[in-house]
Amino acid sequence: NNLYLELDRYTEGYYPPVSARNFAYISLSAFEAVQPILQNGESLNNSFSGLDLPVYNSKDKYEMSELLNSAYATSFRQYFQTAPQKYFSKINELEEKIHNSNEHLNPKSTSLNSRKYGLLVSNAVYLWSGTDTYGHEAYNNLYDENLTLPGRRDSWAANSSDIKKPILPNWGKVRPFLLKTNDVEVKPPLPYSEEPSSKMYKEALALYTMSMPLSEDNKWIAEFWSDDHRGLTFSPPARWISIANQIVEHEDISINKILELYLSLGFALCDASIITWKAKYEYARERPQQYINRVISKDWKPFHENPTFPSYPSGHSVFGAAASVVLAKYFGDNYHFVDKSHINRKEFHGKPRSFNSFKEMAIENAYSRNAIGVHSRNDCEEGLRIGYIIGKRISNLTITTENIVDTD
């Protein structure tokens, strides 16, 4: 999963929704690969319509690290097909390194059985992924040239130079894991108004005023959480995978719980991306820059450039809130944590920051989007609200065949 962060950063087309979805499928493969040796394992084979996992031979012997190694390596090659060649080499090298470190500990038959079963599980999950028309290999189909968006005065379509290439406008049609898109209501954005007395104008003016100039602390917060620059940082969902990785390396928790954590996190991030992107293109709200340039200052620009999709609600905020609830389920509401996701980075403010809870992290993550100038306060507050709902609903589900709902 640390290698995942590198692949996410450098693979062409790995925008936030793609990353969130693919991480969920990879985590599902890993979770299912170890079922032959978990005493109280609960396969999800019957939980999702169309998923057809291989049956393992209960008489054969299997080994945990070989099962996981095979499942992860196979999945990485499947879901990162557009990665630079050197990262395919990294996948292969890591797979071989793990295999070699365990080879002398197990009979050849155990190793072979484990590698074969991990491969079969990943292939089965990938085949099931392929039945999701809008989500599968979406990194190859990021745009819709026939897209029609509202032409309102406040519309992203009317005021953005990025309208020719909006990222993943049909993502709201992707197959979710646990939550259907209408399970969580996204409230409408603030009513459009250019009147100085309106809430919309006041929010824009506050953002504009905060930026003149942006304080050093706000610059640090803005760049610390700005995980949306292809090749420079990993994606916003992957940021929460980075946080989970750091905690897993530090805490003494069972492999069962680790696999459950990553799977729950994957489900939450994936379903959050679908609900969020559906709302983004339904409301098609412009970025704050367009409003500020039209109403307050024609030359104003955000601290960093705008993402190439509509503004409302904030995806960063949704991902952070949903992930924070999942993480709190496993590690508590008052978990103290120093996030070192960007430690030693020189291109931006990556110095580690300290937090007293996951919720505190989620709130600062959301605030960073306002500080950086690419989201209004309304975007971020609604993102937090729906993210908490998504995280809570998924956290309340026990990952067993009896309790996960079928969302086909």
Secondary structure as the mmCIF struct_conf table of DSSP 4:
data_model
#
loop_
_struct_conf.conf_type_id
_struct_conf.id
_struct_conf.beg_label_comp_id
_struct_conf.beg_label_asym_id
_struct_conf.beg_label_seq_id
_struct_conf.end_label_comp_id
_struct_conf.end_label_asym_id
_struct_conf.end_label_seq_id
HELX_RH_AL_P HELX_RH_AL_P1 ASN A 2 TYR A 10
BEND BEND1 THR A 11 THR A 11
TURN_TY1_P TURN_TY1_P1 GLU A 12 GLY A 13
HELX_RH_AL_P HELX_RH_AL_P2 PRO A 16 ALA A 33
TURN_TY1_P TURN_TY1_P2 VAL A 34 VAL A 34
HELX_RH_3T_P HELX_RH_3T_P1 GLN A 35 ILE A 37
TURN_TY1_P TURN_TY1_P3 GLN A 39 ASN A 40
TURN_TY1_P TURN_TY1_P4 ASN A 45 SER A 47
BEND BEND2 PHE A 48 PHE A 48
TURN_TY1_P TURN_TY1_P5 SER A 49 GLY A 50
HELX_LH_PP_P HELX_LH_PP_P1 LEU A 53 TYR A 56
TURN_TY1_P TURN_TY1_P6 SER A 58 LYS A 59
BEND BEND3 ASP A 60 ASP A 60
HELX_RH_AL_P HELX_RH_AL_P3 MET A 64 TYR A 79
TURN_TY1_P TURN_TY1_P7 PHE A 80 THR A 82
BEND BEND4 ALA A 83 ALA A 83
HELX_RH_AL_P HELX_RH_AL_P4 GLN A 85 GLU A 103
TURN_TY1_P TURN_TY1_P8 HIS A 104 LEU A 105
BEND BEND5 ASN A 106 ASN A 106
HELX_RH_AL_P HELX_RH_AL_P5 LYS A 108 SER A 129
TURN_TY1_P TURN_TY1_P9 GLY A 130 THR A 131
TURN_TY1_P TURN_TY1_P10 THR A 133 GLU A 137
HELX_RH_3T_P HELX_RH_3T_P2 ALA A 138 ASN A 140
TURN_TY1_P TURN_TY1_P11 GLU A 145 ASN A 146
TURN_TY1_P TURN_TY1_P12 ARG A 153 ASP A 154
STRN STRN1 SER A 155 SER A 155
HELX_RH_AL_P HELX_RH_AL_P6 TRP A 156 ASN A 159
TURN_TY1_P TURN_TY1_P13 SER A 161 LYS A 164
BEND BEND6 LYS A 165 LYS A 165
BEND BEND7 ILE A 167 ILE A 167
TURN_TY1_P TURN_TY1_P14 PRO A 169 ASN A 170
HELX_RH_3T_P HELX_RH_3T_P3 TRP A 171 LYS A 173
BEND BEND8 VAL A 174 VAL A 174
HELX_LH_PP_P HELX_LH_PP_P2 ARG A 175 PRO A 176
BEND BEND9 PHE A 177 LEU A 178
HELX_RH_3T_P HELX_RH_3T_P4 THR A 181 ASP A 183
BEND BEND10 VAL A 184 VAL A 184
HELX_LH_PP_P HELX_LH_PP_P3 GLU A 185 TYR A 192
TURN_TY1_P TURN_TY1_P15 PRO A 196 SER A 197
BEND BEND11 SER A 198 SER A 198
HELX_RH_AL_P HELX_RH_AL_P7 LYS A 199 MET A 210
TURN_TY1_P TURN_TY1_P16 SER A 211 PRO A 213
HELX_LH_PP_P HELX_LH_PP_P4 LEU A 214 SER A 215
HELX_RH_AL_P HELX_RH_AL_P8 GLU A 216 PHE A 224
TURN_TY1_P TURN_TY1_P17 TRP A 225 TRP A 225
TURN_TY1_P TURN_TY1_P18 ARG A 230 LEU A 232
BEND BEND12 THR A 233 THR A 233
HELX_RH_AL_P HELX_RH_AL_P9 PRO A 236 HIS A 250
BEND BEND13 GLU A 251 GLU A 251
HELX_RH_AL_P HELX_RH_AL_P10 ILE A 255 TYR A 283
STRN STRN2 ARG A 285 ARG A 285
HELX_LH_PP_P HELX_LH_PP_P5 GLU A 286 ARG A 287
HELX_RH_AL_P HELX_RH_AL_P11 PRO A 288 VAL A 295
TURN_TY1_P TURN_TY1_P19 ILE A 296 ILE A 296
TURN_TY1_P TURN_TY1_P20 LYS A 298 ASP A 299
BEND BEND14 PHE A 303 HIS A 304
HELX_LH_PP_P HELX_LH_PP_P6 GLU A 305 PRO A 307
BEND BEND15 THR A 308 PHE A 309
BEND BEND16 TYR A 312 PRO A 313
HELX_RH_AL_P HELX_RH_AL_P12 GLY A 315 PHE A 331
TURN_TY1_P TURN_TY1_P21 ASP A 333 ASN A 334
STRN STRN3 PHE A 337 ASP A 339
TURN_TY1_P TURN_TY1_P22 SER A 341 ASN A 344
TURN_TY1_P TURN_TY1_P23 LYS A 346 HIS A 349
STRN STRN4 ARG A 353 PHE A 355
BEND BEND17 ASN A 356 ASN A 356
HELX_RH_AL_P HELX_RH_AL_P13 PHE A 358 ALA A 371
TURN_TY1_P TURN_TY1_P24 ILE A 372 GLY A 373
BEND BEND18 VAL A 374 HIS A 375
HELX_RH_AL_P HELX_RH_AL_P14 ARG A 377 SER A 395
TURN_TY1_P TURN_TY1_P25 ASN A 396 ASN A 396
BEND BEND19 LEU A 397 LEU A 397
BEND BEND20 ILE A 399 THR A 400
TURN_TY1_P TURN_TY1_P26 THR A 401 ASN A 403
BEND BEND21 ILE A 404 ILE A 404
HELX_LH_PP_P HELX_LH_PP_P7 VAL A 405 ASP A 406
#
